[in-house]
C-alpha cells in the first residue's frame, strides 16, 4: 500500500478528479472541491477508484465542508 498527498490549486485538483473519476464535461463543471477538506481515494491496482470520501472529521472540518458545498458559485471567483 502506498500513500500520496496532492496539494494544488482548485483547477489542478479538478483536472485530477476528472481523470480519476472519469467525469464528463458537465460533471466536471459541476464538481465542487471543498477548501481545506482532504479528499481520500482508495484505488485498485489499475488506479480505478474503489472508494472516494471527503475527510470531514471534527466540527471544524464539517463546518468548512458545509460552507464550501453551500456557497454560491460566483463567490469562488473572487
For each residue, the residues with C-beta under 8 A, 3 or more apart:
1:
2:
3:
4:
5:
6: 13 16
7:
8: 12 13 16
9: 12 13
10: 13 14 33 35 76
11: 14 15
12: 8 9 15 16
13: 6 8 9 10 16 17 33 39
14: 10 11 17 18 28 31 33
15: 11 12 18 19
16: 6 8 12 13 19 20
17: 13 14 20 21 23 28 31 33 39
18: 14 15 21 22 23 27 28 31
19: 15 16 22
20: 16 17 41 43 47 49
21: 17 18 27 49 52
22: 18 19
23: 17 18 27 28 31
24: 27 28
25: 28 29
26: 29 30
27: 18 21 23 24 30 31
28: 14 17 18 23 24 25 31
29: 25 26
30: 26 27
31: 14 17 18 23 27 28
32: 68 69
33: 10 13 14 17 39 68
34: 37 39 54 64 65 68 69
35: 10 64 68
36: 61 64
37: 34 54 55 56 61 64 65 68
38: 54 55
39: 13 17 33 34 52 53 54 55
40: 51 52 53 54 55
41: 20 49 51 52
42: 49 50 51 52
43: 20 47 48 49 50
44: 47 48 49 50
45:
46:
47: 20 43 44
48: 43 44
49: 20 21 41 42 43 44 52
50: 42 43 44
51: 40 41 42
52: 21 39 40 41 42 49
53: 39 40
54: 34 37 38 39 40 65
55: 37 38 39 40 61
56: 37 61 62 65
57: 61
58: 61 62
59: 62 63
60: 63 64
61: 36 37 55 56 57 58 64 65
62: 56 58 59 65 66
63: 59 60 66 67
64: 34 35 36 37 60 61 67 68
65: 34 37 54 56 61 62 68 69
66: 62 63 69 70
67: 63 64 70 71
68: 32 33 34 35 37 64 65 71
69: 32 34 65 66
70: 66 67
71: 67 68 75 76
72: 75
73: 76 77
74: 77
75: 71 72 78
76: 10 71 73
77: 73 74
78: 75
